[in-house]
Amino acid sequence: MKAIILEQYGHADELKVAEINPPELRETDVLVEVKATSVNPVDWQIREGYLAEMIPYEFPLVLGSDVAGVVKEVGPKASKFSVGDEVFGSPDMMRNGTYAELVAVDEIHLAKKPTNLTFEEAASVPLAGLTAWTSLVNVAHIQSGERVLVQGGAGGVGSLAIQIAKAKGCWVAATCSEMNVEFLHQLGVDQVINYEEDNFEDVLEPVDVVLETIGGEVQERSFKVLKKGGRMPSTTTAPDEDLAKEYGVKGFQLSADHSGETLDEIRKLIEADSIRPVVGQVLDLEDIKEGHAQSQTGHAQGKIVLTV
Ligand SMILES: NC(=O)c1ccc[n+]([C@@H]2O[C@H](COP(=O)([O-])OP(=O)(O)OC[C@H]3O[C@@H](n4cnc5c(N)ncnc54)[C@H](OP(=O)(O)O)[C@@H]3O)[C@@H](O)[C@H]2O)c1
């Protein structure tokens, strides 16, 4: 099968189109014919070797954390899906990923693809959507009527987090650069903060939850806008414990839950038209180097999707 492989850590030039053997199925796996995948920052973070000490990857490695496709085969102990089902999901990151024509995925990581989305739209959802959901629903336990600030509202995680928080009845503020102000208004954000013009802490009344996706000084300043007892899930570094104590708030470092059951909750909101995925760009899988370069600018709007 055709795949994009990485034979050593390094620059995007290390990503090569190759013919490799199809993956072998484990007992509870489903073999998915990949129709579309997407780029997540973690893909180039792995490519550059940032996770090398945490996860002992073997080469050649196939990257890719999102899939939308069609079930081709089911393992002997897989029972949730049948051949021909249209599915989407974010597989286990310890195994070869989705930059390929076929991927073997444990069925616990898959859900039925939303009926109202194309494969490209569906492939934009899993990891970013699961990260947003884990942060806001499973960790911060957002409640209807609460005030939520989404840092990085125009990104893959942020654009879905805004819509999940709105669907749960929250009041939502979000930060972005000048070029994304109109885009965030269209997503239904109640207070759009252009970080090129204003410091969010100067223009925002206190909030119950900050979803932090930027890190560094943005994360440090985010403590200032939380009410006492507020929560700050972070998709980047762990929030500073001393600052959390000083402000009387709780910080959490996120690890996205790659659960098919959670993804099915997101599917329901998509099919109810409460969430609309944001595909910023569609490229061919062979254009993966360009996809990584775009993601590495740190200014992607929505998701960069790859058709296979
Ligand atoms: N822990 C986990 O399990 C997990 C899972 C997924 C993602 N993540 C991490 O979460 C982060 C975000 O991921 P993503 O997929 O959403 O990334 P992304 O799609 O690349 O989005 C980046 C966004 O950040 C915005 N941005 C840049 N500087 C900003 C600033 N100073 N203030 C506000 N917004 C700013 C950009 O908007 P503008 O162009 O308008 O600046 C852009 O839309 C990454 O670091 C990723 O590695 C972690």
PDBQT file of the ligand as one rigid body, heavy atoms in Angstrom, charges set to zero:
ROOT
HETATM    1  N1  LIG A 401      -2.514  17.319  24.850  1.00  0.00    +0.000 N 
HETATM    2  C1  LIG A 401      -3.172  16.833  23.796  1.00  0.00    +0.000 C 
HETATM    3  O1  LIG A 401      -3.695  15.720  23.836  1.00  0.00    +0.000 OA
HETATM    4  C2  LIG A 401      -3.278  17.698  22.561  1.00  0.00    +0.000 A 
HETATM    5  C3  LIG A 401      -4.126  17.330  21.515  1.00  0.00    +0.000 A 
HETATM    6  C4  LIG A 401      -4.262  18.193  20.420  1.00  0.00    +0.000 A 
HETATM    7  C5  LIG A 401      -3.517  19.371  20.386  1.00  0.00    +0.000 A 
HETATM    8  N2  LIG A 401      -2.653  19.667  21.389  1.00  0.00    +0.000 N 
HETATM    9  C6  LIG A 401      -1.843  20.908  21.357  1.00  0.00    +0.000 C 
HETATM   10  O2  LIG A 401      -2.736  22.029  21.420  1.00  0.00    +0.000 OA
HETATM   11  C7  LIG A 401      -2.194  23.133  20.673  1.00  0.00    +0.000 C 
HETATM   12  C8  LIG A 401      -3.224  23.645  19.683  1.00  0.00    +0.000 C 
HETATM   13  O3  LIG A 401      -3.511  22.613  18.746  1.00  0.00    +0.000 OA
HETATM   14  P1  LIG A 401      -4.345  22.941  17.428  1.00  0.00    +0.000 P 
HETATM   15  O4  LIG A 401      -4.494  21.658  16.700  1.00  0.00    +0.000 OA
HETATM   16  O5  LIG A 401      -5.541  23.738  17.760  1.00  0.00    +0.000 OA
HETATM   17  O6  LIG A 401      -3.298  23.900  16.659  1.00  0.00    +0.000 OA
HETATM   18  P2  LIG A 401      -3.519  24.763  15.322  1.00  0.00    +0.000 P 
HETATM   19  O7  LIG A 401      -4.673  24.230  14.563  1.00  0.00    +0.000 OA
HETATM   20  O8  LIG A 401      -2.185  24.846  14.675  1.00  0.00    +0.000 OA
HETATM   21  O9  LIG A 401      -3.971  26.212  15.833  1.00  0.00    +0.000 OA
HETATM   22  C9  LIG A 401      -3.107  27.183  16.241  1.00  0.00    +0.000 C 
HETATM   23  C10 LIG A 401      -3.965  28.463  16.441  1.00  0.00    +0.000 C 
HETATM   24  O10 LIG A 401      -3.331  29.252  17.431  1.00  0.00    +0.000 OA
HETATM   25  C11 LIG A 401      -3.681  30.595  17.183  1.00  0.00    +0.000 C 
HETATM   26  N3  LIG A 401      -2.730  31.477  17.862  1.00  0.00    +0.000 N 
HETATM   27  C12 LIG A 401      -1.391  31.577  17.668  1.00  0.00    +0.000 A 
HETATM   28  N4  LIG A 401      -0.874  32.469  18.555  1.00  0.00    +0.000 NA
HETATM   29  C13 LIG A 401      -1.919  32.911  19.316  1.00  0.00    +0.000 A 
HETATM   30  C14 LIG A 401      -2.030  33.817  20.412  1.00  0.00    +0.000 A 
HETATM   31  N5  LIG A 401      -0.980  34.473  20.900  1.00  0.00    +0.000 N 
HETATM   32  N6  LIG A 401      -3.256  34.000  20.979  1.00  0.00    +0.000 NA
HETATM   33  C15 LIG A 401      -4.349  33.369  20.497  1.00  0.00    +0.000 A 
HETATM   34  N7  LIG A 401      -4.306  32.517  19.460  1.00  0.00    +0.000 NA
HETATM   35  C16 LIG A 401      -3.102  32.279  18.878  1.00  0.00    +0.000 A 
HETATM   36  C17 LIG A 401      -3.682  30.734  15.674  1.00  0.00    +0.000 C 
HETATM   37  O11 LIG A 401      -4.636  31.703  15.293  1.00  0.00    +0.000 OA
HETATM   38  P3  LIG A 401      -4.176  33.114  14.675  1.00  0.00    +0.000 P 
HETATM   39  O12 LIG A 401      -3.619  32.799  13.314  1.00  0.00    +0.000 OA
HETATM   40  O13 LIG A 401      -5.412  33.937  14.654  1.00  0.00    +0.000 OA
HETATM   41  O14 LIG A 401      -3.073  33.619  15.588  1.00  0.00    +0.000 OA
HETATM   42  C18 LIG A 401      -4.083  29.318  15.195  1.00  0.00    +0.000 C 
HETATM   43  O15 LIG A 401      -5.407  29.302  14.749  1.00  0.00    +0.000 OA
HETATM   44  C19 LIG A 401      -0.903  22.598  20.020  1.00  0.00    +0.000 C 
HETATM   45  O16 LIG A 401       0.203  22.982  20.830  1.00  0.00    +0.000 OA
HETATM   46  C20 LIG A 401      -1.079  21.085  20.057  1.00  0.00    +0.000 C 
HETATM   47  O17 LIG A 401       0.154  20.406  20.075  1.00  0.00    +0.000 OA
HETATM   48  C21 LIG A 401      -2.526  18.868  22.470  1.00  0.00    +0.000 A 
ENDROOT
TORSDOF 0
